[in-house]
Every structure is written in C-alpha cells, then in structure tokens.
Amino acid sequence: MFEDLRGRLGSRLLRTFEPETAHQLAIQALRSGVAELALMPVPFAPKPDDPVLASDPWGLPFPNPVGLAAGFDKNAEVHDAMLRLGFGFVEVGSVTPRPQPGNPRPRLFRLPEDRAVINRMGFNNDGMTAVASRLRQRRTGGIVGVNLGKNKETQDAATDYEKGVALLAPLAGYVVINVSSPNTPGLRALQDPALLTALARRVRAALNAAVPAGAPPLLLKIAPDLTPEDREDIARVALDEGLDGLIVSNTTIGRPEGLRSPHRDEAGGLSGEPLKALSMEVLRDMYALTQGRLPLIGVGGIASGADAYARIRAGASLVQLYTALVYEGPGLVARIKADLARLLRADGFSSLAEAVGCDHRRESP
Ligand SMILES: Cc1cc2nc3c(=O)[nH]c(=O)nc-3n(C[C@H](O)[C@H](O)[C@H](O)COP(=O)(O)O)c2cc1C
C-alpha cells in the first residue's frame, strides 16, 4: 500500500521533468538502488508470485507473465532492478551493433490527456559490446530477453542482426528481431515476406552457430500497422521458417481519432491507451493465423489486470508494458498481477496456460 503510494508520488514527481530527462533520472535511481530503497518495504522481502501466474513457454520458467517491454532499458542497465520490482521478465534493447546517438531531441513526448506517449528515439543505444559486458556481470536469475535492431546507416540489415545474435544470444533468455520500430528508415519494410524469409534464415543460422546447443528462442516483433494480407504473410513465414514466437506489437504510426493532447501530431510511434484496441486486434489475428502454435507476447496499451487477462484470452502467452508505467508508477506491476490472478481463478482456470487463447475456443468460460 505504502509502496504503491510512494511509487505513484515518485512517478508524478518524475512527470514534472522533460520526458527524456525524467527517464534518465529513473534509470539513474534504479541503477544506484535509490529507487528500490524508496519503494520497497523494509526489511526488503520480495513476495513470491501467485503460482497460478507461472508458466513455461519454450520451457523457460516465467514466474508471472508481466514483462517490461523493450525501450525502457535500452542499454541493459536496470534489468535486475526491474525484475526485483516484480516483472516476470525484462526485454533489453533495442541494441544495435555500433553505439548510435538516435534522433535529435526532443524525441519523446507525453500525451497525458490520452494516457499515451509518442517517441521517435531512433535506436539511441550504447551498442552491443557495452550491453554484452553488462549482461555478463549478471549474478542473479530471472529472464532477460535481448531485442536487436540495426544501425541507421547499415544497408544489409541482416548483417546487423547476425552480429547482434553472435554476441548477445549466448547471454539472452530469448532473442527478438525487431523489424517494426517506425523510427529507423526502411526497417519496417523487412516485414515483407521475401525479405523476412531471408532475414529469418540468416538469423537462425547465426543463432545456431552462436549457441549450438540449446539456443534461446527466436522471436519477431511486428508492427500494429499491417494489412490483413501482411498479417497472413508474416504468420506463414513465421511458421515456415520455424520462428519461436511473435511480439505483437510495436508502436503505431497511425493517429486514432479523438487524440486530445497538443503533441498528437508529433512524428514517431504512438504507444499507450490509444494503441490498445489495434494491438489487441492484431494479436487476436496472429493467434488465429498461426493456429495457436507459437507463443505470442501481447503488448500495446496494457494498463490493468483486466487488460492483461483480455490479451491472454485473445492468445498471448505473456504480456509486456511500457507506457502505463510512466503514468501509474511501479506499483502497477503488483496490481496487474493480483488482479490477473483473481480474474483467472474467478473463471475457473487453475493455470495461466489454460487461459491462453481461450476466446478462440467455443467451450471456454
Ligand atoms: C520511449 C519508447 C521507446 C521504445 N523503444 C523501443 C525499442 O527500442 N525497441 C522496441 O522493440 N520497442 C520499443 N518501444 C515499443 C515498446 O516496446 C512497446 O512495444 C510499445 O510501447 C507498446 O507498449 P505500451 O503501450 O505498453 O508502451 C519503445 C516505446 C517507447 C514508449
């Protein structure tokens, strides 16, 4: 209770700063341990997750299905602190082979009236060598996925993903090929079926070479802005090429009707509440198109236990969030987990896995 109040006050205080400065302050506070001291009950005693929330897609032990989406911890600085805050897994990145500064600031905008964010960061990150050395220093458990991107100037995109896989796959719980950020020119074109097939083959070969025994699962993160044909093509390639899962979805370049914030016409990807319906629809479609054969991670506008539960029923094995954390603070994670456990039990499910995709089955509760 108190932790939640402190978390809400902390996030409200952070929102008085320019958005990117606020993010940097949050990362510093988490890195130094100040945030944990401020948020945790004393003495610090992490509460174990409700067993109904545990699942093991790809044979990996997820204590709960609520993950931190890519972009918050781009440089693998605070993944363990975020796991201690209660996330069931954390995705770091997007990471590119070489460090790069990203787009000029300002490039991150809050849309508080819409519970949304627009960003055009452009893969600012410290590069894969720095991220690898931080991941090598990990001493605790917990699943950390690595999300890979390409450098802005790279012409042959696949070489960048190959490099990322070669260095980072041995350190990753799972690997993500991100072909869906709207802020790197040409990136989303890699979702075209021919290009995607070639990319998936090269990355798979690099993955098998980097981790010959027990390679981590290989996931593809897709955009929400896809026509029905695009979705069919991606599902087919994912199944044919043996991808292990899909993350649905990245931010949207669309601007749904009714946005109220003055920043609504800033260029970049929109996340948060206005993305919710679209990413839910694409998730539902992708589950149907892949016949429930691939674990999916649902992301986009999730801000409550009910949102997480709806995504799981529509086909997500796991969920992620970012934007809601900006508005709700870190106590949100515990609230989502408690509400989700209650909703699962109320519908008679004794495990999360039973509920995955149940909306697609007629006899479901
Ligand atoms: C500031 C910001 C930076 C992001 N950076 C990345 C990134 O580097 N790679 C990526 O795959 N997604 C990135 N995302 C997208 C999120 O991972 C997520 O897919 C999207 O924001 C939708 O979830 P949400 O509505 O819960 O924020 C970023 C999002 C935000 C708001």
The ligand as an SDF file (V2000), in Angstrom:
LIG
                    3D

 31 33  0  0  0  0  0  0  0  0999 V2000
   10.1290    5.6440  -25.3610 C   0  0  0  0  0  0  0  0  0  0  0  0
    9.9110    4.3210  -26.0230 C   0  0  0  0  0  0  0  0  0  0  0  0
   10.9910    3.6580  -26.5950 C   0  0  0  0  0  0  0  0  0  0  0  0
   10.7940    2.4260  -27.2100 C   0  0  0  0  0  0  0  0  0  0  0  0
   11.8720    1.7780  -27.7500 N   0  0  0  0  0  0  0  0  0  0  0  0
   11.7160    0.5440  -28.2970 C   0  0  0  0  0  0  0  0  0  0  0  0
   12.8270   -0.1660  -28.8130 C   0  0  0  0  0  0  0  0  0  0  0  0
   13.9750    0.2820  -28.7500 O   0  0  0  0  0  0  0  0  0  0  0  0
   12.5860   -1.3750  -29.3830 N   0  0  0  0  0  0  0  0  0  0  0  0
   11.3390   -1.9290  -29.4550 C   0  0  0  0  0  0  0  0  0  0  0  0
   11.1860   -3.0340  -29.9670 O   0  0  0  0  0  0  0  0  0  0  0  0
   10.2730   -1.2750  -28.9580 N   0  0  0  0  0  0  0  0  0  0  0  0
   10.4370   -0.0620  -28.3780 C   0  0  0  0  0  0  0  0  0  0  0  0
    9.3410    0.5950  -27.8670 N   0  0  0  0  0  0  0  0  0  0  0  0
    7.9920   -0.0110  -28.0110 C   0  0  0  0  0  0  0  0  0  0  0  0
    7.5510   -0.7770  -26.7620 C   0  0  0  0  0  0  0  0  0  0  0  0
    8.3980   -1.8540  -26.5040 O   0  0  0  0  0  0  0  0  0  0  0  0
    6.1050   -1.2710  -26.9240 C   0  0  0  0  0  0  0  0  0  0  0  0
    6.0630   -2.1980  -27.9990 O   0  0  0  0  0  0  0  0  0  0  0  0
    5.1030   -0.1600  -27.2110 C   0  0  0  0  0  0  0  0  0  0  0  0
    5.4310    0.9960  -26.4940 O   0  0  0  0  0  0  0  0  0  0  0  0
    3.6660   -0.5610  -26.8700 C   0  0  0  0  0  0  0  0  0  0  0  0
    3.5280   -0.8670  -25.4860 O   0  0  0  0  0  0  0  0  0  0  0  0
    2.9470    0.1980  -24.4090 P   0  0  0  0  0  0  0  0  0  0  0  0
    1.6890    0.7560  -24.9800 O   0  0  0  0  0  0  0  0  0  0  0  0
    2.7510   -0.5970  -23.1570 O   0  0  0  0  0  0  0  0  0  0  0  0
    4.0080    1.2380  -24.2500 O   0  0  0  0  0  0  0  0  0  0  0  0
    9.5090    1.8360  -27.2460 C   0  0  0  0  0  0  0  0  0  0  0  0
    8.4280    2.5160  -26.6620 C   0  0  0  0  0  0  0  0  0  0  0  0
    8.6120    3.7230  -26.0480 C   0  0  0  0  0  0  0  0  0  0  0  0
    7.4280    4.4280  -25.4180 C   0  0  0  0  0  0  0  0  0  0  0  0
  1  2  1  0
  2  3  1  0
  2 30  2  0
  3  4  2  0
  4  5  1  0
  4 28  1  0
  5  6  2  0
  6  7  1  0
  6 13  1  0
  7  8  2  0
  7  9  1  0
  9 10  1  0
 10 11  2  0
 10 12  1  0
 12 13  2  0
 13 14  1  0
 14 15  1  0
 14 28  1  0
 15 16  1  0
 16 17  1  0
 16 18  1  0
 18 19  1  0
 18 20  1  0
 20 21  1  0
 20 22  1  0
 22 23  1  0
 23 24  1  0
 24 25  2  0
 24 26  1  0
 24 27  1  0
 28 29  2  0
 29 30  1  0
 30 31  1  0
M  END
$$$$
